[in-house]
Amino acid sequence: MRLLNKMLSWRWLLMILTVCVLGSPVAGEAVEAEDFRTLDSVETVEVEDFQTLHSAEAVEAKAFRAVHSAEASVGVRDGNYVLARKRAIAAALQQALQNALKSLLGEEEYIANKRELGGIERNAEDYVKSYRLLYAYDNQEAQTSDIKLEASFFYNGLSKDLSTRGLYAGNVKEKGILILIRELSYTSKKARPFWELVPISETALSQKFIEAGANIIGRKLIQNIIPEETISKALKGDLKVAAHIGLKAGADIVVLGNAASSRRSPSQDGGDLSIQANISLNVVSALTSALISARSEFAVAQNEDPLIAEMEAFDTAAGKAVHYLWPSIQKVWNPELKENVANPKPNLRTPIPDPVRDRDIPVEIGEL
C-alpha cells in the first residue's frame, strides 16, 4: 500500500509540473515573440523584393521580362507535319513579340510605326530568351499544325534595336544634348553638305553647354543613318522628326538651328574687319516631342583676321543663347526647379528662322 501511495504521489506531482510548464505565461510569450520576429523578417524580405521588382530599371524592362502568350495554326504541305510545326512556332513567336512591343510602346505608337516594327517581328527568334509550348496538336482532318506557347524576350538587344530606329528611349543618355546647326560661314566661300563638317557655331554651342553641365552627344553617331532631308524637316519645325533624330542619337534634348555670319560695312579707316554672327535655335524634348524653348541671338566681333573675328562672334552669340536657354532645359530635367529668367512659351509650329535667307533683315535679340 505504501508503495502504491508513493507511485500515485509521484504521478500527480509530474502531471502538475507538466501542466505548469505548458501553461506558463512566460513560456507562451517567448514563443509568440519569436514568431513575431519571424514574421517581421519575412515582411522585410517582401518589401525588399517589391523595391527590387519595381525599381526604375525593372519597370522599364518588365514588358520583355514578362511572359507573352500567342497561338498559331499553319497549314500542312505534302503531309510534312514536322515542317508545319516549325512554321507554327515561328508564327506564334512573332505574335508574342508583337504583344510585347505593344505593351512597351503602347497601341497608338505601335500602329504609327507598324511598318518599321515589322522588320523586328520577322526576326522574332533573334530576341527570344525562352519559350514553352502550352499545347501542340497536329489536326489531320483539317491538315493544320496548331500550337499555343508562352515566350519571354531579351530586353537589352530589343531595346537597343528599337532605339537605333528612334522608336524607344531605352538608350537615352541622362542629360544628353544633341546639337545640329546648319551654317553659312563668311569665311567659307561655298555651301557644303550638312554632314561634311562641324560648323563653327555648333562647336561654340557645344562648348557653352558643356561648361553649363550638359553631356554633349556628337553628330558622328547619326551622320550615316540620318539623311540631310530629314534634318531639313526638323529645321522647318517638325517636332516629331526632331525627336526621332534625338532618340536615334540617344539624346533626351535636341538643339536645332540655323546660323550665318557676314561682314559688316567696312570702317572708313580701313582697320579690323567687323563680322556679325547670327544664331536661331529651337530646343526640343526627344522624349515628348515637345518644344521646350527657342531663341535668336547675334554678336559682332572685330579682328584683322576674318576667321578669328567670325569665331569670336559665334562664341559670343552662342554664350548669350545658352545663358537664356539653360534654365528651361534644367527645368525639364528637374521639374522642381524654378526658372530665374523670363522665358515665354514660343509658337510650337514656328520654323527656325534662317539667317541665310533673312540676311538683309536686321537681327534683333528676342523671341522667334
Secondary structure in CASP SS format (residue, H / E / C, confidence):
PFRMAT SS
TARGET T0000
AUTHOR 0000-0000-0000
METHOD secondary structure of the structure
MODEL  1
M C 1.00
R H 1.00
L H 1.00
L H 1.00
N H 1.00
K H 1.00
M H 1.00
L H 1.00
S H 1.00
W H 1.00
R H 1.00
W H 1.00
L H 1.00
L H 1.00
M H 1.00
I H 1.00
L H 1.00
T H 1.00
V H 1.00
C H 1.00
V H 1.00
L H 1.00
G H 1.00
S C 1.00
P H 1.00
V H 1.00
A H 1.00
G H 1.00
E H 1.00
A H 1.00
V H 1.00
E H 1.00
A H 1.00
E H 1.00
D H 1.00
F H 1.00
R H 1.00
T H 1.00
L H 1.00
D H 1.00
S H 1.00
V H 1.00
E H 1.00
T H 1.00
V H 1.00
E H 1.00
V H 1.00
E H 1.00
D H 1.00
F H 1.00
Q H 1.00
T H 1.00
L H 1.00
H C 1.00
S C 1.00
A H 1.00
E H 1.00
A H 1.00
V H 1.00
E H 1.00
A H 1.00
K H 1.00
A H 1.00
F H 1.00
R H 1.00
A C 1.00
V C 1.00
H E 1.00
S E 1.00
A E 1.00
E E 1.00
A E 1.00
S E 1.00
V E 1.00
G E 1.00
V C 1.00
R C 1.00
D C 1.00
G C 1.00
N C 1.00
Y H 1.00
V H 1.00
L H 1.00
A H 1.00
R H 1.00
K H 1.00
R H 1.00
A H 1.00
I H 1.00
A H 1.00
A H 1.00
A H 1.00
L H 1.00
Q H 1.00
Q H 1.00
A H 1.00
L H 1.00
Q H 1.00
N H 1.00
A H 1.00
L H 1.00
K H 1.00
S H 1.00
L H 1.00
L H 1.00
G C 1.00
E H 1.00
E H 1.00
E H 1.00
Y H 1.00
I H 1.00
A H 1.00
N C 1.00
K H 1.00
R H 1.00
E H 1.00
L H 1.00
G H 1.00
G H 1.00
I H 1.00
E H 1.00
R H 1.00
N C 1.00
A H 1.00
E H 1.00
D H 1.00
Y H 1.00
V E 1.00
K E 1.00
S E 1.00
Y E 1.00
R E 1.00
L E 1.00
L E 1.00
Y E 1.00
A E 1.00
Y E 1.00
D E 1.00
N E 1.00
Q C 1.00
E C 1.00
A C 1.00
Q C 1.00
T E 1.00
S E 1.00
D E 1.00
I E 1.00
K E 1.00
L E 1.00
E E 1.00
A E 1.00
S E 1.00
F E 1.00
F C 1.00
Y H 1.00
N H 1.00
G H 1.00
L H 1.00
S H 1.00
K H 1.00
D H 1.00
L H 1.00
S H 1.00
T H 1.00
R C 1.00
G C 1.00
L C 1.00
Y C 1.00
A C 1.00
G C 1.00
N C 1.00
V C 1.00
K E 1.00
E E 1.00
K E 1.00
G E 1.00
I E 1.00
L E 1.00
I E 1.00
L E 1.00
I E 1.00
R E 1.00
E E 1.00
L E 1.00
S C 1.00
Y C 1.00
T C 1.00
S C 1.00
K C 1.00
K C 1.00
A C 1.00
R C 1.00
P C 1.00
F C 1.00
W C 1.00
E C 1.00
L C 1.00
V C 1.00
P C 1.00
I H 1.00
S H 1.00
E H 1.00
T H 1.00
A H 1.00
L H 1.00
S H 1.00
Q H 1.00
K H 1.00
F H 1.00
I H 1.00
E H 1.00
A H 1.00
G C 1.00
A C 1.00
N E 1.00
I E 1.00
I E 1.00
G C 1.00
R H 1.00
K H 1.00
L H 1.00
I C 1.00
Q C 1.00
N C 1.00
I C 1.00
I C 1.00
P C 1.00
E H 1.00
E H 1.00
T H 1.00
I H 1.00
S H 1.00
K H 1.00
A H 1.00
L H 1.00
K C 1.00
G C 1.00
D C 1.00
L H 1.00
K H 1.00
V H 1.00
A H 1.00
A H 1.00
H H 1.00
I H 1.00
G H 1.00
L H 1.00
K H 1.00
A H 1.00
G C 1.00
A E 1.00
D E 1.00
I E 1.00
V E 1.00
V E 1.00
L E 1.00
G E 1.00
N E 1.00
A E 1.00
A E 1.00
S E 1.00
S E 1.00
R E 1.00
R C 1.00
S C 1.00
P C 1.00
S C 1.00
Q C 1.00
D C 1.00
G C 1.00
G C 1.00
D C 1.00
L E 1.00
S E 1.00
I E 1.00
Q E 1.00
A E 1.00
N E 1.00
I E 1.00
S E 1.00
L E 1.00
N E 1.00
V E 1.00
V E 1.00
S E 1.00
A C 1.00
L C 1.00
T C 1.00
S C 1.00
A C 1.00
L E 1.00
I E 1.00
S E 1.00
A E 1.00
R E 1.00
S E 1.00
E E 1.00
F E 1.00
A E 1.00
V E 1.00
A E 1.00
Q E 1.00
N E 1.00
E C 1.00
D C 1.00
P H 1.00
L H 1.00
I H 1.00
A H 1.00
E H 1.00
M H 1.00
E H 1.00
A H 1.00
F H 1.00
D H 1.00
T H 1.00
A H 1.00
A H 1.00
G H 1.00
K H 1.00
A H 1.00
V H 1.00
H H 1.00
Y H 1.00
L H 1.00
W H 1.00
P H 1.00
S H 1.00
I H 1.00
Q H 1.00
K H 1.00
V H 1.00
W H 1.00
N C 1.00
P C 1.00
E C 1.00
L C 1.00
K C 1.00
E C 1.00
N C 1.00
V C 1.00
A C 1.00
N C 1.00
P C 1.00
K C 1.00
P C 1.00
N C 1.00
L C 1.00
R C 1.00
T C 1.00
P C 1.00
I C 1.00
P C 1.00
D C 1.00
P C 1.00
V C 1.00
R C 1.00
D C 1.00
R C 1.00
D C 1.00
I C 1.00
P C 1.00
V C 1.00
E C 1.00
I C 1.00
G E 1.00
E C 1.00
L C 1.00
END
